[in-house]
Amino acid sequence: MNWRGAWARSTRDAPYEKTIRYSIGDDGVAFHEGQRNSTSFSELTDDVVSGGIDLSYDVALSNLRDMTFTVGAETYENTREAEQRIFSFQGSGLSPEFQRQRVDFFFADFNQGPGLIRLVETTGGGGAAAYDAELTVNAAYAQVEADILPLVSGSVGVRYEEAEQTVVSRDLFGGVTPFQPTVLENEYWLPAATLTWNFAEDMQFRFGASQTIGRPQFRELAPQQYLDPDSDRLFIGNPFLTDSELLNLDLRYEWYFQRDQYVTAGLFYKDIDRPVESVINDTGSVTQQTYLNAPGAELWGIELDVKKYFDSPMTGAFWDGKRWLVQANYTYVQSELRVGADDEVFPLSGNGTSQPATNFFTDGARLQGQSEHLANLQFGWEDDIVGSQATILVNYASERSSARGRPGEPDLIQEPGVMLDFVYRRDFGAFGRDFSFGLELRNLLNTEFQEYQELGQRVDINRYDLGASGSISLSTSF
């Protein structure tokens, strides 16, 4: 018998978050728009309580073969409370000279008054001021694992799950919120099976099949606006989202030629019903991003992974005692949406009224956030004698959709490019204690963030330098 329990609390208190939007005048000089500023105060408390118990029983089928029966149950409860207050300085008929003041002058006391600017609370003007959310999942499951034949093992199991997810908006001033609450109550039977054939001492084939679900996050459901600092776009949830259901198939070859060293090759396929995708919401001059359930999608691909250690190729004070590592991974993915003429979606902009899915999604388009090519390379050493470790990391992802465009517009495309990082760690002793020194250097190629739309010509939506960064750490235990 194995049992487990956990409690976790996360809190956020974010005061004085300021947003000031600038425009470029006819003379090329930037000025801040008098109405387009905000100062927000937000608080969030998120609690998770979970627990479970497993009972297992082993049966010997022969001297070399066993069978294990496992049954279990678990419960999970996640609650969240979130509040947000927003204020802005507003004024009308402001002269260009007035708007081109330094920001600290523009918002200063001497600029506030009749005919100038005034402080206005706009809480709840662009979304719910507060919301309460809860997710409760109760599940029971059973599994049988057995050595079916010599060198062949398998497992079959099923999980039954009852879940209720709610997101309820609140008005902080005692009024009635215009946003419909979300109530998702579902029951699922989720089977899974795995078959493994150890056809050689250090090699095996493994086939797996399972059904899983994906639930929308609280922030994807809650109709509360928040600013994403990376994209500089406002996001707002859609209370009309539903769960996504997935069918997963996986076939994998694995060769463990030495301890902690391997070569694997895999084929995978996923069929997704109602995947959640991000779309640009049509709100006039403000670019706002929200979420929708696309009708369906499927993806398949191949994955290659290798990890190899080798001894130092040279001798000397620096080289002795080091074990060198090369690890590489490459994934090729083909994905596409399935959108039919009769399919419908339920957008936030229509207050949940059904609209043709073809207004928002294109049949055959690549699944959002999914690059066709993904590659990772690690190269470095481990020195157990002096307790050091150094790694160069190279990551590459080809272009991918970051958001579906407004109806009639192309998707927003992001080019992640190549990222180069260096990580170093060294353990040492001093003053009778053990210390660990760390050095991290990120984005050494100074890869920039690129997001654009393309229809005949490319138009940059968001482009800026990510910048290189470095950090140094020194840690010890007491």
Disulfide bonds with the S-S distance in Angstrom:
none
